[in-house]
């Protein structure tokens, strides 16, 4: 299994974000039902931890608690102001009950 092991499925609660470390990069893991999403844990508008924000499950967004920018869990794009730049999105895979995160590259994935 490629990627960095960040825990087991039961470590991640539906409708909540958890901060993990992937090779020195802070990543917010968000569980929506049985799906896991991973985005960089830093708001692109201000240097604020996104994992402390509110999850909007229906929209698949994570909202920055400081200024209210909401980021797509699928694309990293900000869906609300004041943020105008996206945050990095990571790939998540599950093997059994173990969760792995892989950093994406433009031409494929890298661990």
Secondary structure by P-SEA (a helix, b strand, c coil): cccccccccccccccbbbbbbcccbbbbbbbcccbbbbcccccccccccccccccccccccccccccbbbbbcccccccccccccccbbbbbbbcccbbbbbbbccccccc
